[in-house]
Amino acid sequence: MTVRLTFLCATPGSGAPDPAFGDCALDERGRREAASVKAALPPYSLALRAPSIRCAQTAEAVGVAAAPENALRDIDYGRWTGRTRADIAAGDPHGLSSWLTDPDAAPHGGESVAGLCRRTAAWLGSLPDDARVLAITEAPVVRAALVHVLSAPARAFWHLDVPPLSVITVTLHDAGDAGAGDPALPRQRASAAGAALAGTASVGVAFAGPASVDADAAAVDAASADSASVDAASVGPAVRRTRR
C-alpha cells in the first residue's frame, strides 16, 4: 500500500503581519496568491479541505473541488480565537509561554498541541490505500502531520516552519515496501522516500516552497532520526535544514 498525500497550506487570509487566531475570509491579494500555486499541485484522486472559510476559498482559487473534512480543521484556540499573538503575549504571557513550550498545555481552554497531533495521526491512519490525496488545510494541521510521519515528539511542532501556500508531499508505504524508493517524487523536491519508519511504514517527505525543518529539534532519537529525515539539499535554499 502506498499513499501519496499532498498538503496545500492555506493562506491566513489577510496580509497582516500578526494575524488573529481563527478563521477569516481571503482578501483579494490572498485569492491572487492562492491562484498562483495551482501549477505546483501534483495529480490527485481525492481532494479534501478543512471546513474553514479560508480553506474553502483557497480551494476555489486553485480550481479544486475539495470535500470538507472535519478532521482537517484548525486547532481550537478556545478563548484566544480572534486575538493576535501580540495581544495574548501582553495579556496572558504565562499562558502563551506554556502553550509554546508544553504540548499538553491548553491555557486558552481549547485544544492542546498534543491533542491536535493525536487527531491528525488518527486521520492519517484512515486514508484509503493506494490513493493520491490533496488536502487543503491549516498550518497547524500540516505541522501535526509532519510530527507524526517523522516520528518526532509533539514538542517539535513549533520547529516545523510551514508558511502559507506551501505545498508539501508525504509518501507513506507499508513496511514491506520500505527501501523500495519512490520514483514518483520529482528530483527538484526534497525527498526522504523509502526510509523505514519505526517498524510499520516508510515515509517520504517532499517540499515545494519555503517550508523548512529544524532538523535538530524535529529528530528525537537515533532510531527515528535515521528512519525519517528531510533531504533539503536537493531543493536548494528555498528549503533549509538548520542547525544551531
N, C-alpha and C positions, 0 to 999 in steps of 0.2 A: 504494500500500500504506500502510495506517495500522495501527499497533499501539498500543493503549492499555494501559499496564502500571501497575497499582496495587500499591504495596508497603504491606504492613502490618508495621511493625517490632515484633518480638516483645518482650515484657517480659523483663527479665533473670531473672525467677523469684522472687527474694525481694525484700523491701523494704530490704535492706541498703544503706547509703549508698555503700559501696565494694565492689560485688560481685566475686567471683572471676572471673577469665578462664575461659571454657569453659562447657560445658553444665550445666544443672541443671533440676530439675522446678519447676513453678509452685507456689507456696504458695496457700492459699485466697484470700488477698487478690488475688494475681496473676490467678487464674481469674476472680474477680468483675470486676476492672478490664478484663480482656480481653473479657469478655462485653459490657461496656458500649459497645464501639466497633462492634458489629455493624451498627448503623444507619448508620454512616458509610461502609460499603463500597459501592462502585458495582456495577452489574451486571457479570458476567464470564462468559466462555465456557470458560475454562481456569483451574483453581486449582492452584497448586504451593506447596510449602513446603520449607524447609530440613530436612535429616534429623534435626535435634536433637530432644531430648525436649521442650524448651520450645516449639519451633515446632509440634510435633505437638499439644501441649496447648493452645496458643494457637488453632490451627485448630479444635480441638474446642470450645473455649469460645465461638467466634464462629459455630459451626454450619456450618463449611466442610469439605467432603470434599476435602482437598487432597492431591495425589500428592507423595511425596517426590522432590526434585530435588537430586542431589548437587552440582551447580554452585552452588546457593544456600547451601552450607554456610558456617559461620562461618570467619573467618580462623584459620589454625593457629597457636596461641600457643606451640607447642613446649614447652620446659621451664617456661614460665610458666603453663601450664594448672593451674587450681586455686588460683592465688595472686592476691591482690589487688594493685591498683596501688601502694598504700601499702607493702605488703610488698616489692614489687620495687624501689620507689624507695629503700627502706632497704638492700636487699641488693645491688642492681645499678644504682646511679643513672646510671652512664655508659651502660649498655645501654639503659635506659629512655629516656634523653635522645636517644640515636641513633635509636631506633625512632620517636620522636615528631617527629623533625626530618629524617630521611633516609628517603625512601620505599623505597629499595633495601636498607635495613638489616634484618637478621633476627637480632638478638643472642640471641634465645631458641632459635634453631635451627629455627624453624618457617617460616611464610610471611611474606614482606615485604608491605608495603602496595602496592608496585608490582605484585607478583605477584598479589595479590588483585584489583587494578584490571584487569589483563590477563585474568584468569579471568572476571571479571564481564562485561567488554566482549565476550568471545567468546560468553558465554551470551546476552547481549542480541542479538547478531547472529544467533542461531539461532532466535529466536522466530518462530512461524508468522505469515504475512501476515494482515492484517485480523482480528486476534484481540483480545479483551479479556481480559487476563491478570491474575489476582490472585496475588501472590507474598508469602507469609508467611515472613519471613526475619530475619536478624540485622542490627543497626545497621551494622556494618562493610560488609556487602554493599550496603546501601542507599546508604551514602556512596560506595562504589566505583562504583555505577551512576550517581550524580549527577556524579561526576568525569567519567565518560565522556560523558554526554549534554550536559554543559555545556562540553565541550572544555577542561576545566580540567586543570592538571598534577596529578600524583599528590600533590604537596606540599600541595594544597588539601584533601586528605582530612580532616584534623583540624579544618578550619574549617567543616565541614558538620555542624550540630548536628541529630541525628536522635534525639529522645527515644523512650522505649518507647511503643508503641502509636500512634505517628504514622502517618497514612495519607497517602501521597504518590503522586500520579499523574503518570506520564510519558507523553506522546503523541509517537510517532515517525512521521514521514511520509517518503515517497520525496521526492527532490529536486524532482520535478515538481509535488508538492503544496505546496511551500514558499510561504508568503504567502497561502495559502487561508484561514487562520484555523481555529479549532477550536470550532464552536458547541456541541459536546458537553460542554465543560468548564463547570461551573456558575460563575456570576459571583462567588459568595462565596468561591471559591478563587483563590489567586494563579495567574496564568496568563502564560506566555510563548509561547502557541500560535502556530504559523505562522512562527516565527523561522527563518531559514535557517541551517543548521549546515554549516560547513566543506565545502561542495561536494556532499555526498551525501545529506543528510537535513535535516529540520527537527524541532524538538523543542518540546514544551510541557511545562511542569512545574507541577503543582498541589499545594498543601499543604492538608491539613485537620488541625489540631492544632498543637502547639507547635514544629514543626520550623523551623529558621532557617538562613540562609546569610550568611556574612561575605562580602559582595559584593566587597570589595577583594581579599581573599585568593583567592577562587574564580575571579575573572576574570583570565586571564593576559596576554592581549594584546588589542589593539583589535579584531581580527577576531573572535575568539571571544567577547569581551565583548559586542560588538554583536549577534552572531548567536544567542546563547542566554543569556537572563537570567531572573531571577525577579522578577515584579511583586508585591512584598509588600504594596503599598498597598491592593489590593482585598480583602485578607483581614483587615486590621486588626492590632491589637497582638499577636495570637497568633503571627503570623509577622513577624519583623522583619528589615529589611535594614540591617545595621550598617556603620558607617564609623568609622574611627579619626580 
